[in-house]
Amino acid sequence: MAGGGVIGLSLAFELRKRGTSVLVVERGELGGEASSAAGGMLAWCDPHLPEAARGLAALSAECYGEFLGEIEEASCAGADLRKFGTIVLDEGKPGALLEQCRTLSGEKLMEMEPGLRVGSRSVQWWPEWSVDPRRLMAGLSVACRARGVNVMTGVAVSEVVIERGRAVGVRSAVGELSAAAVVNCAGAWAWEIARGMQPSPSPTRPVKGQMLAMGGGAGLRHVVRAPEVYLIPRSDGSVVVGATVEEAGFDKETHPEAIERLRAAANALVPNLGAVKEVWAGLRPGSVDGLPILGETSLPGYFVASGHFRDGILLAPATARVIAGLVLGEGGEIEALSPRRFGIGAAVA
């Protein structure tokens, strides 16, 4: 398996549960890219989720508690799961769980979040959760190793090894590694592994997001999501604020003006959030059509699980179940998300 972010490790954990031997090969450190840079909103009600991905989001909503419980049992580490819900500003109807969502009056909002200042904006409450992705990745890393997943870090995968028209392993910085099946979970770098296939079955690209964390928190309990900014409180009292969406290639530098815009927008909603504690940027794995890329390619034995864009943390457990089933020959392909939608994908000698 190429890629040790939240998608790769969740899939590795699921496959080990089913008795399959797994090797994860990661170019950097486990969870060192988009997964640990994420905010951690489990936004399964978001109406902006692509229609073709909503079934996957619904499956994640159904199994997320079990997923986190299994990781905590195997690692003895929690992910700061928070179930207070999301306060959503200036949004239409939710895309899921409509019967559980509700519009908030000014009085009810004051009761729930006395420090939140929204003026005359429309306000709803949606039954979403949040996690701390860094703690989730730390727990997943321990859980995978505890359950017998083999891990190689600091090793880049360059291409798929093909014999007799089938994927039989990968070429890497330490030589060829054989496998009965290859899964490309390399996020924004997934396209590199498929550069020898035309057209690419994993046409991903990096989409930069700058973020910051502020101290204090002003007692904020709920995630707050507005068109201009989102705020994600942590149990330590800090608040994560995000995020920009930039087509900037593989640049991960932060820029003071972007950080200041986010900080000012956050303080307009919740004054006295405290000082900026940290700033960072991550590279989300975008796809050419805005949909995740999940399934077996036209090359037998070669699978892709990438292109989750802003929803990798949310979609990880459902992706793991779907791809594990496909790898093990149990079926369950989601046709609209299949990598074969991009064309034949013939291997180039």
N, C-alpha and C positions, 0 to 999 in steps of 0.2 A: 504494500500500500504506500503510495507516494503522498506525503503530507500528514503532518502531525498537529493540525489545528483541531477545532472542536468537531468538525465533520469527520476527519480521519480517526480521531481517538474514539468518538462515539461509535463509529462503525466497527473499529477494532474491538471495543468492549462487547458490542452486540455479537460479533462473530465468535469471540471466545466463549460467550455464554452458550453458544450453539455447538461448541466443541471443535471449532476450526482453528488451525494454527495460523498465526498472524505475525507478519513483520511490518512495522511502520518505519519508513525511511523519511526523515525530515531534514530539509536543507539547512535549517537553523536550529533553534530550540523549540521544544514542544510548546505549542500555543503562542509562539513568539511574534506572530504577525497579527492578522485581523482579529483573531479570536480574543486575545487579551486586550486589544485596543477598543473593543466594542463597548457599548453602553450597558447592554444586558436587559433591555426591555423585551418582554415576551408578548409582543403586540399582535396576538392572534385575532383581535377584533378590528384591526386596521383596514379600512375600506380601500386603501391604496395597495394592498397586497394584490398581485396579479391573480386574475380569476383562476388560472390553471394551477396556482400554488395554494389555493385556499383549502383544498382537501388535505394537503400535506400539513398545513397549519392546524387544521382541526384535529388531525391525528396527534400532533405534538401537544396540543392543549389537553387532549385526553390522557396522554401517557407521561407528561412531564414530571408529575409528582413521583411516579414509580421510577422513572429514569434517575432523578436526583437521589431518591432513596437507595437505589442500588449502588450508585457511586459513593454515597456517604458510608454505606455498609462496608464497601471494599476498601475505602481510603481513610475512614474515620475523620473526614473533612467535609464541612458544609460549604454551600455556595452562596450564603446570605440570601436565601429565598425570602422574598417579601410578597405578601398576598393582599396588600391594602387596595390595590386597583390603580387605575389611571384616571386622572382628571384631564379631560380633553377639551380644548378651547377651539371655537370656530370651526367645527367639523360637522359633516352631515351624519347620516345614519351609519352605524358600525357595520362592518362586513360580516360579522358573526356574533352569535350569542345575543341577538337583538332583545330577546325577552328578559335578559338579565341586566341590560344597560338602562340607564335612566338619566333624565335631565335634572340638573340641580338648580334649586332656587338660590337666591342670594343668601338667605338665612341658613339653608343647609350647607352651602359651601363654607360660610363663616364658621359653622360648627365643625366641619371636617378639616378645614385648613385655614385657621384664622390669620395666618401670615401671608396668604395668597391675595394678590391684587389684580383683578381681572376687568374692572370697569364694567362696561355694558356688553361685554363679549358673551356669546353663548357658551354654556358649560354643561358637560356631560360627565358621568362616571361610567367607566367600562371595567369589567371584571378581569383585568389582566394582571400578570405577575411580573416580577423582575428578579434578576440574579446578579451577582458580581462575577463577571466573566473570568477575572483573574483567579478568583477562588475556585470557580468551576473548573478551569483548566488545571489548576494545581491538584484538585481532587481527581480529575479524570486521569492525569498523568500517573498518579500513585495507584489508582484503581486498575488501570490497564496493566501496569507492571505486576501488581499483586495477583492479577488473574492470569498471568502468563503470556502477555503480549510481548513479543520481542521488539526492541526499539533501537534504531540507529539515528543519532542526531549529528548535525554538521555534515551531512552527506546529501549532495544534490543528485537528483535523478535526471538524466538527460533525454532518455527515449525508451520506448517499449521494444523489447526483443521479440521478434516474430520468427516462428518456424512453422513451415507447412500451413501457412495461412492462419495461424493462431498466436495469441500473445502467450509467451512462456516465461516472462520475466522482464527485468528492466536493466538498462545500463546506467551505472552510477559512478560517482567519483572514486568508489572503491572496487569497481569492476562490475561484472554481470551478476545479477541476483535472480535466481530462478523462482518461479511461483506458478501454481496451478491457475491463478487468476490475478490480474493486476487491476487495482482501483486507483484512479487519479483523483486525489483529494487535495490537490496542491493550490487551491484557491486562485488568487490572481496570477499565479505562475503556472496554472494548469495548461495553458496554451503551449508553453515551452516543451512539455513532454510530448505533445502531439504534433510538433512541427514537421515531422516526417509523414503526416497523413494529410491528404488533400481531398475535399475540404476538411478543415480541422473539426474533430468531434467535440472539442472543448475550447471554443473561441471566447476566452475570458479576457478581461482587462482590469487593471487596477483603478479604483475610484476612491480618491483620497478623502479622508474625513479628519478634521481637526477638532479636538475636544479639550476640556479642562475639568479639573476637580476643585471645588471650593470648600473651605472649612466652615464650621458652624452649623449650617443647615437650617437655622431659624425654626427648628422643630418640624420641618417638612416630613410628612409620612408617605404621601402618595406620589407616584410618578406624575409629572405634569407635562403634557404634550401640547404645544402650540405650533402653528405654521412656521414661526421664526426660530424656535428653540425648544429643546426638551430638557427636563430636569429629572434626575434619577437619584433619590436619596439612598444612602447606604446606612446600615445599622450602626456604623461608627460615628454617625453624625455628619459625614461629608455628603456633598451633592455633586454628581457627575453632570456636566453640562455639554450638550452637543447640538448639532455637529454640522460642519460644512460638508458639501458634496462637490468635489472638484475633479475634473479631468486633468490630472497633472502627472500622468505616467507613474513612475515608481518613486517619486519625490515624497519623502516623509517629513520634511522640515515643517515646523510650525511658524506662523507669521503673526507678529503682535497685533496687527490691525484686525485679523480674523478672530483671534482670541478675545480681543476687546469687544468686538461686536457681540459675541456670544455672552461674555460676562455682563455687558450692559443689558442685553435682552433678558437674561436670567434675573438680574437685580430689579428690573422693571416689574417682574412678576412677583418676586419674593425679595423685598429689601433686606439688607443686612445678612446676606448669605456668607459673609466672611471673606477672608483673603483667598486669593488663588493659591492652591497648594501644589498643583502639577498641571502641565500641559503636555499634549502628545498628539500624534497623528497616526492613523492606520490606513491600510489599503484594502478596501472591500473588494471581493471578487465579483465584478459585474459581468454580464453576458451581453451578447450582441442584440438579443431580443428582450432583455429584462427578466428572463425566467431562469430558475435553476436548471442545471444540466445533470440529469440523473438517469442512469441506466447503462445497459450494455451497448457498446458501439457496434458498428458493422464488422469490426474485427473480433471474432469470437475470443472470449476470455479477457477482453479489455473493457473495463467499466469506467465511468466518470461520475463523480459526485462533487460538483463545484457550481460556481455561478450564483451563490445564494445572496449576493449583494448585501443588503442591510439586515438580513434575517437568518444568518447562520446559526446564531445562538438559539433562536426560536425553533428552527427547523431541524436541528441536529438529531434529536431522538427519532423523529419520524423518518428522516433520511436514512438513519442507521437501520431501521427496520425494513424499509423498502429495498435498499441496496443489499442488505444481508440476504433477504429472500431471493433476490435476483442472482446473486453470486452462488447461492446454494441450489439454484434450479427450481425454486418454489413458485416462480412467477410473481405477478403483482406489478408489472411495469406500468408506469404512468406515461402514456403515449405522448401527451403534449409536452412532457419534460425530457423525453428521450434524446440523447445526443445524435441519434440518427435523423433528427429533424433538419440537421444542417447539410445533409447530402450523403453520398455513399461513403466518403471517408476512406478511400483506398490507400493502402500503404505505399509509400514511395521508396523504392529500393535505393 
